[in-house]
């Protein structure tokens, strides 16, 4: 589904009229604005370097790819400098706005999916570990099993090419999932509703339908999200696996998921009989605006009683204050200093926010 296709508000929003994807208004925050403008301009170099490599791998000449990158960089710097010089001249601007500006410019200059090779490399490596991980989890029961799954979600989420703390580190090497899982920070976490989550999942009725908004490729999707999806579906919950419709950074797209799904089922056959629907969100940014999603997602989510927003972009930078008409879990590792500071935390702090169905209004913290 492309950006011009029909969109609609997510049907599980408690009050679509009051919904605000990103409350952090950079036009009103000089410090935040300076942080993000500087970050986006600096991070562009990483994206273009990876994009040039992907292009030349596919037969484009180095000179041509570099020329495209130079034009993209010039237009990008001009646009972001214009916002810096006149921050109130662009309406309300959030991180999501900056994401859209960046990705539109990248696509305009032919860098549609610059991280495609990195995503495939990491999917390949992490898929080899999935059977071992599932066997480990199957050897556990009850609270121990759920705790291991949640720690795995945190550990997988470290593979993030959109954050300074991790982007450069994982360009040339893969994250060590098991070591990361073993070193996950002890509780209490920055936002820690784990007790309520455990009580609901292990002590309440099994959810009918869970909508799981997945984040990055590699360890995040294969070793973090998939084991939780498998656990939920194995208990009888139908899963709507929602992935971006358009590429951005190293986020896994619905096309990626569908391409890799046969190999995933081959590697871990226990996933085959489970009720898992694959659907595109209709969006293409690391953050997600739930006021504009693929209507097909609403069809599959109509009877959902659990929403999971995984990753810093989807679950913290956007939608942390969103109210849903069903149970909702926001879960992520924080990999940006400004995002951490905004919530009173530090780099690599963990967020596990669980809220039961809300009739309307924002979530206080």
Secondary structure, DSSP 8 states (H G I E B T S, - for coil): --TTS-EE--TTBS-TTT--S----GGG-HHHHHHHHHHHHHHHHHHHHHHHHHHHHTT--HHHHHHHHHHHHHHHHHHHHHHHH-GGGSSS--HHHHHHHHHHHHHHTT-S-TTHHHHHHHHHHHHHHHHHHHHHHHT--HHHHHHHHHHHHHHHTT--TTSHHHHTTTTSS---HHHHHHT---SS-SEE-HHHHHHHHHHS---SEEEEE--BSTHIIIIIIHHHHHHHHHTT-EEEEEEBSS--TTB-BHHHHHHHHHHHHHH-GGGTTS-EEEEE-S--SSS--TTSEEHHHHHHHTT--EEEEESHIIIIISSSS--BSSEEEEEEE---HHHHHHTT--TT-EEEEEE---SSS----
